[in-house]
């Protein structure tokens, strides 16, 4: 009986969520700065690249939750034509700081899955990924907000595709975007 009551309470919570939450969609583009894979003896760094992010979520007032899809693709600086790309699927949480103005600072955390693909190997790597960030939104009107933010993204548990060594990889994003709330 306790399990049935718990299931009914959870179902009621899920069904009632849209009643007091405002759904939104967002998109952003910015600069992706990929970290170095120096742990495996590569001295070359990667070129900076465009980073893309799209999300759908719910705004609960002072906090937001969303599901997001992100992508970035980096080339090695010279002389190689090899490249590395990251495709991320994340669940993110935001805390919006009320300033009683059109400027709304925020902090965010997220976790999900990253697919890291390198052109010099036929094997892509899938791993847990987490991120933290901060930024500021500027409310244009009741439905539209412009956003400027920073994110630090960190895939965990990666191995060099052909050497088998553990590698540490991260990416930093400076993003500009727009959020439309329904």
N, C-alpha and C positions, 0 to 999 in steps of 0.2 A: 504494500500500500504506500509506503514511504517513497519508493521509486516512482510510482505513478504520480504522486503529488509533485515530486521534484520535476518530473518530465512536463507536467502541466504548467508549472510555474515558469520553467524555461521556455516553453512554447509561447506562453502569454507574453513573456518579456520580448521574445523575438518578434512576435506579431505586432506588439504595441510600439516597438522602436520607431517606426516611421511617423507615429502620431506626434511626437515631440521633437523629432530630428529632421533637419532639412537636408535632402540629398544634394550632392554637387558633383560636377565633373571638373577636372583641371588638366592643364597641359603646360609643360615648361621645356625650355631649351637653354643650354648654357655651355660652359667650358668644363670639360672633363680632364683632370690631371691625374694620370696613372702613375703609381709608385714604381720603384725599381725592383727588378728581380735579382738583386746583387747576391743573394744567398747562394745562388748556383754558379757564381763566377761570371755572370754577364755584366760587363761594364756599361753597355749601351743603355740609354734610357729610352722611353717611348715618347713619341710626339703627343702633344696635347690634341684634343679632339672635341667635336661636338658631343654633348650628352643630351639625351631625350628622355622625357618622363611623361606618362599619362596616368590619370587616376580617376576613380569613382569612389565617393565616400558619403559619410553623413556628418553634418555639423550639429553638435549638441549644445552650442553656445560657447562655453569656455574650452571645450575640447572637441576634437574631430578624430574619426577613424576612417581609414581608406584602404583600398586595394590598389596597388600601383604596378605598372610595367615600365621598366627603364632599359635603355640601350646606349652603348658607346662602343666605338671601334677605333683602335689606336695602331698606328704604324710605328715600327722601329725607326729611329733616326737613321742615319746612313751607316753602312752601305746597303743594308738588307731591305727587301721588299716584304718581309714577313709582317704579320699583324696579329693583334689580339683583340677579341671583342668580349664584352660582358652583356648578358641579357639577364635582367633581374625581375623576379616576381616577389613583391613585398607586401606585407601588412604593416601599415604605419599608424602611429598615434601622435597627435599634436595637442599641445596645450597653448591656447591663445591667451595672451596677457591683456586684460581689459585696461585700456588707457583713456577711455571716454573720449576718443578722437578717431579720426579716419585711419590713423596708423596703428596697426595691431602686431606687436612683436610676438614671436612664437618660438617654442622649442619642439623638437620632434625626435622620436625613436622609431625604429622599424626592424623587422626581421623577415626573412624569407629564404628563397632559393636563388642561386646564381648559376648560370651556365657560362663557363669561361671557355672560349674557343680560340685555339691558336692555329695559324695556317701551316706551321711546320710539323703538325701531327694530325693524324686522322682521328685521334681521340679527343673529345671535348671533356671538360671536367665539370661536374655538378657538385655544388657544395652549399652548406648553410651560409647565409650572408646576413650581416647586421649593419645598421647605419644609425648615426646621430646627426642632428643638424639644428640650425637656428636661422631665423630670418625675420622679415617684416612684411606684412600685407598692407596694402593701401586700398581702402574701400572706395570705389568709384560711385557706387550706389548700393541699394539693398541687395542686389543679386550678383554684382560683379566686383571682384577683388583682384588687383595686381599684386604680384608676389616677387620678392627678391630674397634668395636664400642661399645658404651654404650647407653641404652635406659631406660627411665622411663615411665612405662605404668600405666594408671589410669582409671579403669572402674568407672562410675558414677552411682548414684542412686540405689545401691544394698541394699537388705534387707536380714536379716538372714532368711533362709528358714523356720524354724519352730518357731522362736520367733517374727518375724515381725519387729525387730529393724533395723534401718538403720545401715549399716556397711561401713567402709572405707577400701578399699582393694587397694593395688598397687603391682607392680612387677618391679624389676630392672633386666636388662639383660646386660651381658657382652658377646658380640658375635664376632665370627670369621667367615668369609665367603668369597665367591668368586662371582664375577659378570662377566658375559660374554656378550659383546656387539656385535651385528651383523653388 
